[in-house]
Amino acid sequence: MEVENAWMHGDHLILKFKGVDTISDAEKLAGADVAIPFEQRAALAVDEVYQSDLIGCEVVDAAGRSLGVVDDFQETGGAPLLTVKTPAGRELLIPFANSICTKIDLEHKQITVNPPEGLLDLN
């Protein structure tokens, strides 16, 4: 579908699709996923990343030991969480905060973390 217009309404992005001209037509699309081609994504600032680019990244500690691979990204009331699957099949929840995720290398699909003591034992 082609986006004809887009605007913000409070905290929500509203999209007007070409050919969808009534509320009843629009209601049929409620809950649908919206995606754009990878090459059409907006450029980001140096310190920003797309959440989708984090999926599949290996998470390592400061010593370079692998903790697992990011398989999901959860929005929460606080810092978003990286869901990391360990080689043993455990699930780690690591806050996506600058103080914890100290280096993000998307070219090599790797995130270096410095978790506070005990964080990895909570999951």
FISE-548579 format. One record per atom (N, C-alpha, C): x, y, z. Coordinates in pm, whole numbers, padded with zeros to 5 digits, always signed. Example, Ala and Ser with C-alpha at 12.3 -4.5 7.8 and 13.67 -1.06 7.14 Angstrom:
2
+01319-00569+00780+01230-00450+00780+01320-00330+00780+01285-00225+00708+01367-00106+00714+01290+00003+00787
END
This chain:
123
+00085-00118+00000+00000+00000+00000+00089+00124+00000+00038+00229-00054+00112+00354-00062+00063+00452+00044+00157+00508+00120+00123+00609+00220+00099+00741+00147-00020+00794+00168-00058+00920+00104-00021+01039+00193-00032+01019+00325-00004+01127+00419+00031+01065+00554+00105+01139+00636+00139+01092+00770+00147+01213+00862+00099+01194+00988+00106+01303+01085+00102+01243+01225+00146+01323+01320+00143+01282+01460+00011+01326+01523-00046+01238+01604-00165+01269+01683-00128+01229+01826-00087+01329+01906-00034+01298+02039+00094+01219+02023+00098+01100+02084+00216+01013+02075+00205+00910+01963+00102+00919+01881+00078+00819+01779+00101+00874+01638+00163+00791+01555+00180+00825+01415+00055+00777+01340-00006+00868+01266-00125+00835+01188-00083+00828+01041-00121+00721+00975-00091+00705+00832-00221+00705+00753-00223+00777+00644-00336+00777+00551-00287+00704+00426-00347+00589+00398-00308+00510+00282-00392+00547+00161-00329+00546+00047-00399+00574-00079-00507+00468-00098-00629+00514-00127-00741+00423-00151-00817+00384-00026-00769+00423+00090-00840+00397+00216-00899+00531+00258-01027+00550+00223-01087+00683+00235-01196+00695+00339-01231+00585+00404-01335+00594+00507-01284+00531+00636-01347+00569+00746-01309+00511+00875-01332+00361+00873-01439+00318+00811-01467+00174+00807-01361+00099+00727-01308+00158+00621-01197+00095+00547-01071+00091+00634-01047+00200+00708-00928+00208+00793-00936+00110+00909-01055+00090+00965-01071-00002+01078-01032-00144+01040-01046-00181+00916-01008-00315+00869-00857-00336+00878-00782-00227+00882-00636-00235+00888-00582-00224+01030-00670-00202+01127-00626-00186+01267-00545-00307+01309-00430-00282+01370-00344-00389+01420-00249-00447+01317-00260-00402+01193-00172-00454+01089-00030-00403+01108+00067-00481+01066+00207-00438+01070+00236-00348+00951+00322-00250+00973+00366-00161+00867+00517-00178+00854+00563-00197+00732+00707-00212+00709+00746-00136+00584+00870-00095+00582+00924-00029+00463+01047-00105+00419+01083-00093+00293+01206-00160+00247+01326-00111+00328+01417-00203+00358+01537-00174+00437+01610-00051+00384+01625-00041+00255+01703+00069+00195+01633+00204+00206+01506+00206+00246+01433+00333+00260+01425+00382+00404+01491+00312+00496+01489+00357+00635+01562+00491+00646+01516+00574+00737+01579+00704+00761+01718+00684+00823+01809+00773+00787+01942+00770+00846+01930+00808+00995+02014+00747+01076+02011+00773+01220+02137+00847+01262+02129+00911+01377+02247+00975+01435+02348+00866+01472+02472+00905+01491+02580+00810+01519+02550+00722+01640+02487+00776+01742+02462+00699+01865+02324+00633+01868+02256+00624+01754+02124+00561+01748+02130+00433+01666+02038+00340+01697+02028+00215+01622+01881+00181+01603+01853+00106+01500+01720+00049+01483+01711-00077+01568+01598-00092+01638+01579-00211+01721+01598-00338+01639+01545-00340+01518+01555-00460+01435+01699-00498+01404+01791-00401+01405+01932-00431+01379+01998-00502+01496+01937-00496+01615+01994-00561+01732+01966-00711+01734+01857-00752+01668+01822-00894+01665+01932-00970+01591+01980-01078+01653+02086-01158+01594+02225-01116+01637+02237-01007+01711+02369-00965+01760+02413-01056+01874+02542-01091+01872+02600-01164+01984+02625-01065+02098+02594-01106+02220+02617-01023+02337+02737-01081+02410+02837-00997+02434+02958-01041+02503+02983-00952+02623+03052-01009+02723+03090-00926+02837+03221-00854+02805+03269-00773+02899+03390-00692+02876+03512-00778+02847+03513-00902+02893+03625-00993+02867+03611-01064+02733+03500-01039+02662+03479-01102+02531+03410-01236+02537+03363-01278+02655+03291-01405+02667+03149-01388+02616+03105-01482+02533+02970-01476+02476+02866-01510+02582+02765-01421+02592+02653-01446+02682+02534-01504+02607+02531-01485+02476+02421-01534+02394+02394-01441+02278+02275-01457+02219+02237-01382+02100+02102-01314+02126+02092-01187+02085+01967-01112+02100+01862-01174+02008+01747-01212+02067+01640-01267+01984+01511-01187+01994+01510-01082+02079+01391-00997+02087+01430-00868+02157+01342-00771+02148+01360-00639+02208+01227-00602+02269+01224-00579+02400+01098-00552+02469+01094-00408+02518+00986-00339+02486+00962-00205+02540+00898-00223+02676+00948-00148+02773+00894-00154+02909+00867-00012+02956+00822+00002+03077+00801+00134+03133+00931+00208+03157+01040+00132+03175+01172+00191+03196+01257+00172+03073+01381+00132+03097+01471+00106+02985+01420-00016+02907+01427-00012+02775+01391-00131+02697+01483-00247+02735+01439-00368+02708+01516-00487+02743+01556-00566+02620+01681-00609+02618+01725-00705+02517+01695-00844+02571+01627-00926+02493+01607-01066+02531+01718-01144+02465+01801-01208+02546+01920-01278+02497+01905-01427+02527+01920-01509+02424+01918-01654+02440+02061-01701+02459+02086-01769+02571+02220-01819+02600+02243-01949+02525+02369-01991+02511+02395-02121+02448+02328-02237+02521+02303-02222+02651+02238-02327+02730+02086-02321+02719+02033-02222+02643+01889-02211+02625+01819-02123+02727+01893-02062+02819+01834-01969+02915+01799-01838+02845+01715-01761+02908+01680-01629+02858+01731-01524+02956+01813-01432+02905+01861-01320+02985+01787-01195+02942+01750-01112+03037+01691-00982+03008+01792-00876+03048+01843-00804+02950+01948-00706+02974+01895-00568+02936+01893-00475+03032+01846-00339+03000+01931-00276+02889+01863-00217+02793+01931-00151+02682+01958-00007+02725+02063+00008+02806+02102+00137+02861+02250+00158+02833+02289+00283+02810+02429+00314+02779+02525+00265+02887+02483+00269+03012+02570+00226+03121+02594+00075+03121+02506-00001+03056+02519-00147+03052+02566-00194+02915+02503-00144+02810+02543-00178+02672+02647-00075+02629+02772-00107+02656+02878-00007+02642+02931+00008+02499+02911-00093+02415+02958-00083+02276+02863-00163+02187+02819-00100+02079+02734-00166+01982+02806-00162+01848+02842-00278+01798+02914-00291+01671+02823-00365+01574+02740-00289+01501+02645-00353+01411+02714-00419+01291+02828-00365+01251+02901-00425+01138+02941-00569+01169+02980-00595+01295+03020-00729+01337+02910-00799+01417+02791-00734+01426+02675-00791+01496+02712-00832+01638+02769-00736+01713+02812-00764+01849+02781-00647+01943+02732-00681+02062+02703-00583+02167+02786-00622+02289+02868-00528+02336+02946-00550+02457+02869-00492+02574+02855-00573+02680+02780-00528+02797+02868-00530+02921+02835-00443+03014+02898-00437+03146+02785-00440+03248+02729-00560+03271+02612-00568+03359+02650-00546+03505+02563-00480+03581+02589-00467+03724+02592-00604+03790+02665-00614+03899+02677-00742+03969+02539-00799+04001+02522-00924+03969+02398-00997+04000+02292-00992+03890+02305-00902+03791+02201-00890+03688+02183-01020+03611+02291-01084+03575+02282-01206+03495+02228-01323+03576+02231-01312+03707+02177-01418+03794+02028-01404+03816+01970-01288+03783+01827-01263+03806+01740-01335+03705+01792-01361+03589+01711-01416+03479+01698-01567+03489
END
